[in-house]
Amino acid sequence: MLSSEHSSVVPRNCERKHHMTRTSTVLDKPHRSPAMRVVNGVGQRLPWLKRAAFPLEAQALIARAERQAGVRGSEFRLPPEHYAEGLSRLLASLREEAELTATGQALAHTMVVESLATRMRLEHLWSRTPQRPEPIRAPLFVVGLPRTGTTFLYKLLNQDPRNRAPLTWELRWPEAHLAGQAQVRRRIRQTQRGVDLLYRMCPGLDAMHFSSATTPEEDFSIFRLELCSTYFTVFFHVPSYNEWVVDQTKHQSFGIHRRVLETLSRPSTPARALGERWLLKSPEYLRRLPALFETYPDARIIHCHRSPAHVCGSEASLISMVQGMASDVVDVAAKRRQLQAVFADMLSEGMRARRALPNGRECAFDLRYADLVADPMAAVERIYDHFGDPLSDEARRRMQAFLARNPKDRRGKHQYEVPQLTDLRDEEARVFSEYCDEVGIPL
């Protein structure tokens, strides 16, 4: 979910007088606003109050989600098969492993309730209106490990009026546009308040991943509606739940994904001017390429590549900062070691799936991070040429304007420590070396 356009690297053993640069100590004192300190202090002294205000028990969460979704009595109930196992595993992991502060428990409670409520509203909508599947033709997916330039490329490609990426508010309120523009404006304001709160809780996060209610966001958050998604593992240390999710996603279909896109594609009154081609993005899709092409057989993918050593250091720094909002116990070095194993597995699965595609050369384009950063417009030209798409003058102007508005390090630099080859276990070093050789990038 969270990734960044540009990063700068802090060499090993680099020391500065005025501020920390070593990632192993970056969370010794995670940011705590006055409000967070008060909430955490009350939760520590009165744990029963924390549990009562923000329960992490299934029935309490379901009841609150029903109220938030506007469900009345037996009018509509979410079938247990849509959430039961995922909810049970997530809550157990949150309670037993995440070491949540009171702020963290409030954040987890809110995210689970919001996910359940969104699914309830959608199921209610789908049950009351006839299914009119909207055509989804040749969607364009940006894939690759996190921190490989995927977010930057995603936002750049979205400048083409032909492309349409889901926006942050749309992923939270997929049905809002059907109720008219007043409802849309209300949901945008509501979403923006949540984004602003996130950045206040985690200063510096915007330098790593900038978002707003009206910017494109990763669509993998759609899978949170099944309570089986790495969406939650970005914010909380839930290793047991994550292990289960990784196993499940190897077989999970894109059924819910397509239904949400079809809902977003439904015409509204007045009609919105939207791109004709869906533009989508998530690192998670490296694990899901077979299911992706099963649902979208004419899909096209842009696969972004960068040295896994940089990816591990950068993503560990980012996730540790995010999880520091919810817990006082975050080990950046341990997170980096975990991610090395996770990314080695993702690369093995993703590259194996790529090789198995019957038309892999035609439906996939490989883009090196260094090439993207060196000349973004040249990279875009090669992408469009590969897929045989014309790049209109209007699209080119908009992309150039976007680049002018978003220079490198506009919101600050992301500093992190890069693991060396000797830091990797033998299997990870082998996978990373083979991957780098195959795609032509330095390890």
C-alpha positions in Angstrom: 0.0 0.0 0.0 2.6 2.5 1.0 5.4 3.3 -1.3 7.5 6.3 -2.4 8.7 7.9 -5.6 12.3 8.7 -4.6 14.6 7.8 -1.7 18.0 8.6 -0.6 20.3 6.1 1.1 22.1 6.5 4.4 25.4 4.5 4.1 26.4 2.1 6.9 28.0 3.7 9.9 27.1 7.2 8.7 26.9 9.6 11.7 25.5 13.1 11.9 25.7 15.5 14.9 22.2 16.9 14.8 19.8 14.0 14.0 19.6 10.3 13.9 20.2 8.4 10.7 20.6 4.8 11.8 17.4 3.0 11.2 18.0 0.6 14.0 17.4 3.5 16.4 14.8 5.5 14.5 12.0 4.3 16.7 13.7 4.5 20.1 11.3 7.4 20.6 8.4 7.2 18.2 6.4 10.4 17.7 3.7 10.9 20.3 1.5 14.0 20.0 0.0 15.4 23.3 -3.3 13.7 22.5 -1.7 10.4 21.8 0.3 10.6 25.1 -2.9 11.3 27.0 -4.8 8.4 25.3 -1.9 6.0 25.8 -1.5 7.0 29.4 -5.1 6.5 30.2 -5.1 3.1 28.4 -2.1 2.0 30.4 -3.6 3.0 33.7 -7.1 1.8 32.9 -6.8 -1.1 30.5 -10.5 -2.0 31.0 -11.5 1.4 29.6 -9.4 0.8 26.5 -11.1 -2.6 26.0 -14.5 -1.1 26.5 -14.0 1.9 24.2 -12.3 0.0 21.4 -13.1 -3.7 21.8 -11.3 -6.2 19.6 -14.0 -8.9 19.9 -15.8 -10.1 16.8 -19.4 -9.6 17.9 -18.7 -6.1 19.2 -17.0 -5.1 16.0 -19.8 -6.6 13.8 -22.4 -4.7 15.8 -20.6 -1.4 15.5 -20.1 -2.0 11.8 -23.8 -2.7 11.3 -24.6 0.6 13.0 -22.0 2.5 10.9 -23.3 0.8 7.7 -26.9 1.7 8.6 -28.1 -1.9 8.9 -31.3 -2.3 10.8 -32.1 -5.6 12.5 -32.4 -8.5 10.1 -32.7 -6.3 7.1 -29.2 -7.3 6.0 -26.5 -9.4 7.6 -23.1 -10.0 6.3 -22.8 -13.8 5.6 -20.2 -15.2 8.0 -18.2 -16.9 5.2 -17.3 -13.4 4.0 -15.3 -12.6 7.1 -15.4 -15.2 9.9 -12.0 -16.9 9.6 -10.1 -13.8 8.6 -11.6 -11.7 11.4 -10.9 -14.4 14.0 -7.3 -14.7 12.9 -6.7 -11.0 12.7 -8.2 -10.2 16.1 -6.2 -13.0 17.8 -3.0 -11.7 16.2 -3.8 -8.1 17.2 -4.5 -9.1 20.8 -1.6 -11.5 21.2 1.2 -10.2 19.0 0.8 -6.5 18.1 1.5 -5.0 21.6 -0.9 -2.2 20.9 -1.0 1.1 22.8 -4.4 2.6 23.4 -4.0 4.6 20.2 -3.0 1.5 18.4 -6.1 -0.4 19.6 -8.3 2.5 18.6 -6.7 2.5 15.1 -7.1 -1.3 14.7 -10.7 -1.1 16.0 -11.5 1.7 13.5 -9.9 -0.1 10.5 -11.7 -3.4 11.1 -15.1 -1.7 11.7 -14.7 0.4 8.5 -13.8 -2.7 6.5 -16.8 -4.6 7.7 -19.1 -1.7 7.3 -18.0 -1.0 3.7 -18.5 -4.7 2.8 -22.0 -4.6 4.4 -23.0 -1.5 2.4 -21.8 -3.1 -0.8 -23.5 -6.4 -0.2 -26.7 -4.5 0.6 -26.3 -2.5 -2.7 -25.6 -5.6 -4.7 -28.6 -7.5 -3.3 -31.0 -4.7 -4.1 -29.9 -3.7 -7.6 -29.7 -6.0 -10.6 -26.2 -7.0 -11.7 -25.1 -5.0 -14.7 -21.5 -5.9 -15.1 -19.6 -3.0 -16.5 -17.0 -3.9 -19.1 -13.4 -3.8 -17.9 -11.1 -4.0 -20.9 -7.4 -4.4 -20.9 -6.7 -3.0 -17.4 -3.2 -1.8 -16.8 -1.5 -3.1 -13.6 1.7 -1.7 -12.1 3.4 -4.4 -10.1 6.8 -4.9 -8.4 8.3 -5.0 -5.0 7.5 -2.0 -2.7 9.7 1.0 -3.0 10.6 0.4 -6.7 9.0 3.5 -8.1 5.5 2.0 -8.5 3.7 4.8 -6.8 5.5 7.5 -8.8 4.8 5.7 -12.1 1.2 5.1 -11.0 0.5 8.8 -10.4 2.4 9.7 -13.6 0.4 7.4 -15.8 -2.8 8.6 -14.2 -2.2 12.0 -15.8 -3.3 10.4 -19.2 -7.1 11.2 -19.5 -7.6 7.7 -20.9 -6.4 6.1 -17.7 -8.4 5.9 -14.5 -6.9 4.9 -11.2 -9.2 4.5 -8.1 -8.8 7.4 -5.7 -8.4 7.1 -2.0 -12.0 8.2 -1.2 -13.4 5.9 -3.8 -11.7 2.9 -2.2 -13.2 3.8 1.1 -16.7 4.7 -0.2 -17.0 2.7 -3.5 -20.8 3.3 -3.8 -20.9 7.0 -2.8 -21.0 8.4 -6.4 -24.3 6.7 -6.9 -25.9 9.0 -4.4 -25.0 12.2 -6.1 -22.3 14.9 -6.0 -23.3 16.2 -2.5 -22.6 12.8 -1.1 -19.3 12.6 -3.0 -18.1 15.9 -1.6 -19.1 14.8 1.9 -17.1 11.5 1.6 -14.1 13.3 0.2 -14.0 15.7 3.2 -14.4 12.8 5.5 -11.6 10.8 3.9 -9.3 13.8 3.9 -9.8 14.3 7.6 -8.6 10.8 8.1 -5.5 11.3 5.9 -4.6 14.5 7.7 -4.9 12.7 11.1 -2.6 10.0 9.9 0.1 12.5 8.9 -0.3 14.3 12.3 0.2 11.0 14.1 3.2 10.1 12.0 5.3 13.2 11.0 7.6 12.5 8.1 5.4 9.9 6.6 4.5 12.1 3.7 8.1 12.2 2.6 7.9 8.4 2.1 4.3 8.2 0.8 2.2 11.2 0.1 -1.6 10.7 -0.3 -4.8 12.6 -0.2 -8.5 11.9 -0.6 -8.3 12.7 -4.3 -5.0 11.0 -5.3 -4.7 7.5 -6.7 -4.3 4.8 -4.2 -3.3 1.1 -4.3 -6.4 -1.0 -5.0 -5.1 -4.0 -3.0 -7.0 -2.4 -0.1 -10.1 -3.8 -1.8 -9.1 -7.2 -0.4 -9.5 -5.9 3.2 -13.2 -6.3 2.5 -12.6 -10.1 2.8 -10.5 -9.6 6.0 -7.8 -11.4 4.2 -5.3 -8.8 3.1 -1.8 -7.6 3.8 -3.4 -4.2 4.2 -3.6 -4.8 8.0 0.0 -6.0 8.2 1.3 -2.6 7.0 -0.1 -0.9 10.2 0.3 -3.7 12.8 2.8 -6.3 13.8 0.6 -9.4 13.2 3.0 -12.2 12.0 0.6 -15.1 12.5 -2.2 -13.4 10.6 0.3 -12.4 7.9 1.5 -16.0 7.5 -2.1 -17.1 7.0 -2.9 -14.3 4.5 0.2 -15.1 2.4 -1.0 -18.7 2.2 -4.5 -17.7 1.3 -3.7 -15.1 -1.3 -2.0 -17.8 -3.4 -5.5 -19.2 -4.1 -7.7 -16.1 -3.5 -9.7 -15.0 -6.6 -10.1 -11.4 -7.9 -13.9 -11.8 -7.6 -14.4 -9.1 -5.0 -11.9 -6.9 -6.8 -13.9 -7.0 -10.1 -17.2 -6.4 -8.3 -15.8 -3.2 -6.6 -14.4 -1.9 -9.9 -17.8 -2.6 -11.6 -19.5 -0.6 -8.8 -17.1 2.3 -9.3 -17.7 2.0 -13.1 -21.5 2.4 -12.7 -22.8 5.6 -14.3 -23.8 8.3 -11.9 -26.1 11.4 -12.3 -24.7 13.7 -13.4 -22.2 11.5 -15.3 -18.6 11.8 -14.4 -15.8 12.3 -17.0 -13.7 9.2 -16.4 -10.9 7.4 -18.2 -11.8 4.4 -20.4 -9.0 2.1 -19.0 -8.5 1.0 -15.4 -5.1 1.7 -14.0 -4.3 -0.4 -11.0 -1.4 -1.1 -8.7 0.0 -3.2 -5.9 3.2 -5.0 -5.0 1.0 -7.7 -3.6 0.0 -8.7 -7.1 3.4 -10.4 -7.6 1.9 -13.2 -5.6 -1.4 -13.2 -7.5 -0.5 -13.0 -11.2 -2.3 -16.3 -12.1 -5.5 -15.2 -10.4 -5.2 -11.7 -11.8 -5.0 -13.1 -15.4 -7.8 -15.6 -14.7 -10.1 -12.7 -13.9 -8.6 -10.2 -16.4 -7.3 -12.3 -19.3 -6.5 -9.2 -21.4 -4.6 -7.4 -18.5 -1.3 -5.7 -19.1 1.4 -5.4 -16.5 4.3 -3.0 -16.0 6.8 -4.7 -13.7 9.1 -2.3 -11.9 12.6 -3.5 -10.8 15.0 -2.2 -8.2 17.8 -3.8 -6.2 16.2 -5.9 -3.4 18.7 -4.6 -1.0 17.4 -1.0 -1.3 13.9 -2.3 -1.2 14.4 -4.2 2.1 16.0 -1.2 3.8 13.5 1.3 2.5 10.3 -0.7 3.2 11.5 -1.7 6.7 12.0 1.9 7.5 8.6 2.8 6.2 6.6 0.0 7.8 8.4 0.5 11.1 7.4 4.1 11.2 3.8 3.3 10.4 3.6 0.5 13.0 5.2 2.9 15.5 1.9 4.8 15.6 0.2 1.7 17.1 3.0 0.2 19.3 5.9 1.3 21.4 7.8 -1.9 20.5 9.0 -1.9 16.9 12.4 -3.4 15.9 13.5 -2.0 12.5 16.4 -4.4 12.1 14.1 -7.4 12.8 11.6 -6.0 10.3 14.3 -5.8 7.6 15.3 -9.4 8.2 11.6 -10.5 7.9 11.1 -8.5 4.7 14.2 -10.1 3.1 12.5 -13.5 3.4 9.1 -12.2 2.3 10.5 -10.4 -0.7 12.6 -13.4 -1.8 9.4 -15.5 -1.7 7.5 -12.8 -3.6 10.2 -12.6 -6.3 10.3 -16.4 -6.7 6.5 -16.6 -7.2 6.2 -13.5 -9.3 9.0 -14.4 -11.8 7.8 -18.0 -12.0 4.3 -16.8 -12.9 5.8 -14.4 -15.4 7.6 -17.2 -17.2 4.4 -19.3 -17.3 2.4 -16.6 -19.1 1.6 -17.8 -22.6 2.0 -14.2 -24.0 4.4 -12.9 -21.4 6.4 -10.8 -23.7 3.4 -9.0 -25.2 1.4 -8.5 -22.0 4.3 -7.4 -19.7 6.8 -4.6 -19.8 9.9 -4.5 -17.5 11.0 -1.1 -16.1 14.2 -0.5 -14.1 13.9 2.0 -11.3 17.1 3.8 -12.4 15.7 4.3 -15.9 12.4 5.6 -14.5 14.2 8.1 -12.2 16.7 9.2 -14.9 14.1 10.1 -17.5 10.4 9.5 -16.5 9.0 10.6 -19.9 11.3 8.4 -21.9 10.2 5.5 -19.7 6.5 6.3 -20.4 7.2 6.5 -24.1 8.7 3.0 -24.0 5.7 1.6 -22.1 3.2 3.0 -24.6 5.3 1.8 -27.6 5.5 -1.7 -26.1 1.8 -2.0 -25.8 1.1 -0.3 -29.1 -0.8 2.6 -27.5 -0.5 6.2 -28.8 0.6 8.8 -26.2 -1.6 11.8 -26.9 -0.3 15.4 -26.8 -2.7 16.1 -24.0 -1.4 13.2 -21.9 2.2 14.2 -22.5 1.5 17.8 -21.4 -0.3 16.6 -18.3 2.6 14.3 -17.4 5.2 17.0 -17.9 3.2 19.3 -15.7 2.9 16.6 -13.0 6.7 16.2 -13.1 7.2 19.9 -12.8 4.9 20.0 -9.7 6.5 17.0 -8.1 10.3 17.3 -8.2 12.4 14.8 -6.4 12.5 15.1 -2.6 9.8 17.7 -2.7 8.6 16.6 0.8 11.9 15.6 2.2 14.3 12.7 1.9 13.7 9.2 3.1 16.9 7.9 4.9 17.5 4.3 5.6 20.2 1.6 5.9 20.8 -0.8 3.1 21.6 -4.4 4.0 24.6 -5.9 2.4 24.8 -9.3 0.6 26.5 -10.7 3.7 23.4 -9.8 5.8 21.2 -12.2 3.7 20.7 -15.8 4.4 21.9 -18.2 1.6 18.5 -18.7 0.1 17.6 -15.1 0.0 21.0 -14.2 -1.5 20.5 -16.8 -4.2 17.0 -15.6 -5.1 18.0 -12.0 -5.1 21.1 -12.7 -7.2 19.2 -14.8 -9.8 16.5 -12.1 -10.0 19.0 -9.3 -10.5 20.8 -11.2 -13.2 17.5 -12.0 -15.0 16.2 -8.4 -15.1 19.6 -6.8 -15.5 20.0 -4.7 -12.3 22.9 -4.6 -9.8 22.3 -6.4 -6.5 
